[in-house]
Amino acid sequence: MKERVDVLGECLICKARGTVIRRGFFERKSDRKIIQKYYCKKCRKFFSQQTFSYDYRLRKRYLNQTVFKLICKGVSQRGIAQILNIKQTTVAVRIKKYGFKAREHLEKTRRTEDLSEVFFDEMETFEHSKCKPLTIPLAVNPKNRKILSLSVGKIPPKKKLTAIALKKYGIRKSEKKKKIKEMLMYIRRYRDKNILFSSDQATCYPNILKELFSKYEHFAFKGKRGCIVGQGELKASGRDPLFALNHSCAMIRDNVKRLSRRTWCTTKRIHMLEHILYIYAYFHNLVIDKAPLLMKNLI
């Protein structure tokens, strides 16, 4: 029987074109679905429609979309496990896999969005203890409130906690500037000039922008006191020039359990917090686009 070349046109492993052929099928145990297998004549490796999927080798695929939505609507990992009667590790494995796909989605968003104007600032939280604070640099598109980029990094404790933290955990180096640069570098990949930046009056922002961008404008607004509603992110007095950013920050705090004010659900590992933030950014942007709220394959 004559071998047929796959419609993908290239091998997903070695990227060679015109070398992929269909080579058999298999029945996926989790849902009895028939999956097409492929073979590359150049690298001599097999792969399938499932190999590069976000749910590769996951069992209980019927839980995938439910877990995705619960993560983004203020339910903790333990809470999800209790609601769905599954193990916490089942949820944790999905968070890691979803996180990598959500990064790809955010990359695609930056590629398609108009980056002529960007609002950016930082949120703060902590890992395990308030003696170990974290910074979350965040950039949004003010025209539609879509999240464009984010990062998570360590910062030293402030005020009264400094002496206590030094005694318990030792010196904690600041990654603030490094993570702000990392967040802005994602923007720079697609546009490095003629950008209008708006932020608060943090002293390090002008120098970082000057270092990364060749031609830009920067408006710095004085920070205002937070109001009772909006998780302390929305501002109490008059018109807020950074409303699009602060509104998105308030939604993140409200919908990500470990970032809510006055919660006992805390972050134990920084990389897991970063995964969850990327997953929420994916969900947030889907809501704005009025798209189906589903974790999808982005290949």
C-alpha positions as CSV (number, residue, x, y, z in Angstrom):
1,M,0.0,0.0,0.0
2,K,1.3,3.4,-0.9
3,E,2.4,5.6,2.1
4,R,0.6,9.0,2.3
5,V,2.5,12.1,3.4
6,D,0.9,13.8,6.5
7,V,-1.0,17.0,6.0
8,L,1.1,18.7,8.7
9,G,3.9,19.0,6.1
10,E,6.7,18.8,8.6
11,C,8.0,16.6,11.4
12,L,7.2,18.1,14.8
13,I,10.4,16.7,16.2
14,C,13.2,17.4,13.6
15,K,11.2,20.0,11.6
16,A,12.0,18.3,8.3
17,R,9.4,18.8,5.6
18,G,8.0,16.1,3.3
19,T,9.3,13.2,5.4
20,V,6.3,12.4,7.6
21,I,4.0,9.4,6.8
22,R,1.0,8.0,8.6
23,R,1.9,4.8,10.4
24,G,-0.9,3.0,12.2
25,F,-3.4,3.9,15.0
26,F,-3.9,3.2,18.6
27,E,-6.9,3.3,21.0
28,R,-6.4,5.8,23.9
29,K,-7.3,4.0,27.1
30,S,-8.7,7.0,28.9
31,D,-11.6,7.7,26.5
32,R,-11.4,5.0,23.8
33,K,-10.6,7.6,21.1
34,I,-8.7,6.4,18.0
35,I,-5.4,8.3,17.7
36,Q,-3.4,8.6,14.4
37,K,0.3,7.7,14.6
38,Y,3.1,9.2,12.4
39,Y,6.7,8.3,11.5
40,C,9.5,10.6,10.2
41,K,11.8,9.0,7.6
42,K,14.6,11.5,8.5
43,C,14.8,11.3,12.3
44,R,13.2,7.8,12.4
45,K,11.0,8.7,15.3
46,F,7.3,8.0,15.9
47,F,4.8,10.5,17.3
48,S,1.1,10.9,17.2
49,Q,-1.7,13.6,17.3
50,Q,-1.5,13.3,21.1
51,T,2.3,13.6,21.6
52,F,2.5,17.4,21.8
53,S,-0.9,18.0,23.4
54,Y,-1.2,19.8,26.7
55,D,-2.8,16.6,28.2
56,Y,-0.2,14.2,26.9
57,R,-0.2,11.0,29.1
58,L,-2.9,12.4,31.4
59,R,-5.6,10.1,32.6
60,K,-9.1,11.1,33.4
61,R,-9.3,13.7,30.6
62,Y,-12.9,14.4,31.4
63,L,-11.6,16.4,34.4
64,N,-9.3,18.7,32.4
65,Q,-11.7,21.5,31.6
66,T,-13.3,21.5,35.0
67,V,-9.9,21.7,36.8
68,F,-8.9,24.6,34.5
69,K,-12.1,26.6,35.3
70,L,-11.9,25.9,39.1
71,I,-8.2,27.1,39.2
72,C,-9.3,30.4,37.6
73,K,-12.3,31.0,39.8
74,G,-10.9,31.2,43.3
75,V,-10.6,27.5,44.3
76,S,-7.4,26.2,45.9
77,Q,-5.6,23.0,44.7
78,R,-6.8,21.2,47.8
79,G,-10.4,22.5,47.3
80,I,-10.4,21.2,43.7
81,A,-9.2,17.8,44.9
82,Q,-12.0,17.6,47.5
83,I,-14.7,18.8,45.1
84,L,-13.8,16.3,42.3
85,N,-12.8,13.5,44.7
86,I,-9.3,13.2,43.3
87,K,-5.7,13.4,44.6
88,Q,-3.9,16.8,45.0
89,T,-1.1,15.4,42.8
90,T,-3.7,15.0,40.0
91,V,-4.4,18.7,40.2
92,A,-0.7,19.7,40.5
93,V,0.3,17.7,37.4
94,R,-2.4,19.5,35.4
95,I,-1.3,22.9,36.7
96,K,2.2,22.3,35.4
97,K,1.0,21.1,32.0
98,Y,-1.5,23.9,31.7
99,G,1.1,26.5,32.7
100,F,3.4,25.7,29.7
101,K,0.5,25.9,27.3
102,A,-0.8,29.1,28.8
103,R,2.7,30.7,28.2
104,E,2.3,29.8,24.5
105,H,-1.1,31.5,24.5
106,L,0.3,34.7,26.1
107,E,3.1,34.7,23.5
108,K,0.4,34.5,20.8
109,T,-1.5,37.3,22.4
110,R,1.5,39.6,22.3
111,R,2.1,38.7,18.7
112,T,-1.5,39.8,17.7
113,E,-2.2,42.7,20.1
114,D,-1.5,46.4,19.5
115,L,1.5,47.2,21.7
116,S,1.5,51.0,21.1
117,E,0.3,51.6,24.7
118,V,1.2,49.5,27.8
119,F,0.3,49.8,31.5
120,F,2.7,48.1,33.9
121,D,3.2,47.8,37.7
122,E,3.9,45.3,40.4
123,M,1.7,43.3,42.8
124,E,3.2,41.8,46.0
125,T,2.5,38.5,47.7
126,F,4.7,36.0,49.7
127,E,5.8,32.4,49.7
128,H,5.0,30.4,52.9
129,S,5.6,33.4,55.2
130,K,5.3,37.2,55.1
131,C,9.0,37.2,55.9
132,K,9.6,35.9,52.3
133,P,7.8,38.4,50.0
134,L,7.4,38.1,46.2
135,T,7.0,40.7,43.5
136,I,4.7,40.1,40.5
137,P,5.5,42.5,37.6
138,L,2.5,42.7,35.3
139,A,1.8,44.5,31.9
140,V,-1.7,45.0,30.4
141,N,-3.2,46.5,27.3
142,P,-5.2,49.5,28.5
143,K,-7.5,49.4,25.5
144,N,-9.1,46.0,26.4
145,R,-7.4,45.0,29.7
146,K,-5.8,42.0,28.3
147,I,-2.8,40.7,30.2
148,L,0.4,40.9,28.0
149,S,3.2,39.6,30.2
150,L,4.1,38.8,33.8
151,S,6.9,37.4,36.0
152,V,7.5,36.4,39.6
153,G,10.6,37.1,41.7
154,K,11.9,37.3,45.2
155,I,12.2,40.6,47.2
156,P,13.5,41.3,50.7
157,P,11.1,42.0,53.5
158,K,10.2,45.5,54.6
159,K,9.9,47.5,57.8
160,K,9.3,45.5,61.0
161,L,9.7,42.2,59.3
162,T,13.3,42.8,58.2
163,A,15.0,41.8,61.5
164,I,12.8,38.8,62.0
165,A,13.3,37.5,58.4
166,L,17.1,38.0,58.6
167,K,17.2,35.9,61.8
168,K,15.0,33.1,60.5
169,Y,15.8,32.9,56.8
170,G,19.1,34.9,56.3
171,I,19.8,37.4,53.6
172,R,17.2,37.5,50.8
173,K,18.4,39.0,47.6
174,S,16.1,41.2,45.5
175,E,15.1,40.0,42.0
176,K,12.9,43.0,41.5
177,K,14.8,44.7,38.7
178,K,15.6,41.4,37.0
179,K,12.0,40.3,36.9
180,I,10.7,43.7,35.7
181,K,13.2,43.5,32.9
182,E,12.2,40.0,32.1
183,M,8.5,41.0,31.9
184,L,9.3,44.0,29.7
185,M,11.6,41.9,27.5
186,Y,8.5,39.9,26.4
187,I,7.0,43.2,25.1
188,R,10.3,44.2,23.5
189,R,10.4,41.1,21.3
190,Y,7.5,42.4,19.3
191,R,7.9,46.2,19.6
192,D,10.9,48.1,20.9
193,K,10.1,51.7,20.1
194,N,7.2,54.2,19.9
195,I,5.5,52.7,22.9
196,L,3.6,54.8,25.5
197,F,4.2,53.4,28.9
198,S,2.2,54.3,32.0
199,S,3.0,53.2,35.6
200,D,3.3,54.5,39.1
201,Q,6.2,56.6,40.4
202,A,8.6,53.7,41.3
203,T,12.1,55.1,41.1
204,C,13.6,52.1,39.2
205,Y,11.1,52.2,36.2
206,P,12.7,55.1,34.2
207,N,16.2,53.5,34.2
208,I,14.9,50.1,33.2
209,L,12.8,51.5,30.3
210,K,15.8,53.6,29.2
211,E,18.0,50.5,29.1
212,L,15.5,48.3,27.2
213,F,13.7,50.6,24.7
214,S,15.2,52.9,22.1
215,K,12.2,55.3,21.7
216,Y,9.3,55.6,24.1
217,E,7.2,57.8,26.3
218,H,6.7,57.2,30.0
219,F,3.9,58.7,32.2
220,A,4.3,58.1,35.9
221,F,1.3,58.6,38.2
222,K,1.4,59.0,41.9
223,G,0.0,56.0,43.8
224,K,-3.3,56.3,45.6
225,R,-4.8,54.7,48.6
226,G,-6.8,51.5,47.9
227,C,-10.5,51.3,48.5
228,I,-12.3,48.7,50.6
229,V,-13.6,46.8,47.5
230,G,-11.5,45.4,44.7
231,Q,-9.0,43.5,47.0
232,G,-7.2,46.8,47.8
233,E,-6.1,47.2,44.2
234,L,-8.9,49.6,43.0
235,K,-8.2,53.1,44.1
236,A,-10.5,55.1,46.5
237,S,-10.2,58.7,45.2
238,G,-11.6,60.1,41.9
239,R,-10.5,58.9,38.5
240,D,-7.7,56.4,38.4
241,P,-5.4,56.9,35.4
242,L,-4.2,53.3,35.7
243,F,-7.7,51.8,36.1
244,A,-7.2,49.1,33.4
245,L,-4.2,47.8,35.2
246,N,-5.6,48.0,38.7
247,H,-8.8,46.4,37.7
248,S,-6.9,43.4,36.2
249,C,-4.8,43.2,39.4
250,A,-8.0,43.2,41.5
251,M,-9.5,40.4,39.3
252,I,-6.3,38.3,39.7
253,R,-6.4,38.6,43.5
254,D,-10.1,37.7,43.5
255,N,-9.8,34.7,41.2
256,V,-6.5,33.2,42.3
257,K,-7.0,31.8,45.8
258,R,-3.5,32.1,47.0
259,L,-3.4,35.9,46.1
260,S,-6.6,36.9,47.8
261,R,-6.4,39.3,50.7
262,R,-6.7,37.6,54.2
263,T,-6.3,34.0,53.0
264,W,-4.6,31.1,54.6
265,C,-4.0,29.6,51.1
266,T,-0.3,30.5,50.5
267,T,2.3,29.8,47.9
268,K,4.8,27.0,48.8
269,R,6.8,27.0,45.5
270,I,7.4,30.0,43.3
271,H,7.2,28.1,40.0
272,M,3.7,26.8,40.9
273,L,2.5,30.4,41.5
274,E,4.0,31.4,38.1
275,H,2.1,28.5,36.4
276,I,-1.2,29.5,38.0
277,L,-0.7,33.1,37.1
278,Y,-0.1,32.2,33.4
279,I,-3.2,29.9,33.5
280,Y,-5.3,32.7,34.9
281,A,-3.9,35.2,32.3
282,Y,-5.0,32.7,29.6
283,F,-8.5,32.5,31.2
284,H,-8.7,36.3,31.6
285,N,-7.9,36.9,28.0
286,L,-10.4,34.3,26.8
287,V,-13.1,36.0,28.8
288,I,-12.3,39.4,27.2
289,D,-12.3,37.8,23.7
290,K,-15.7,36.2,24.6
291,A,-14.2,32.9,23.5
292,P,-15.1,29.4,24.9
293,L,-13.5,29.0,28.3
294,L,-11.5,25.9,27.4
295,M,-7.9,24.9,27.8
296,K,-6.9,24.1,24.2
297,N,-4.0,22.7,22.2
298,L,-2.1,25.6,20.6
299,I,0.0,23.7,18.1
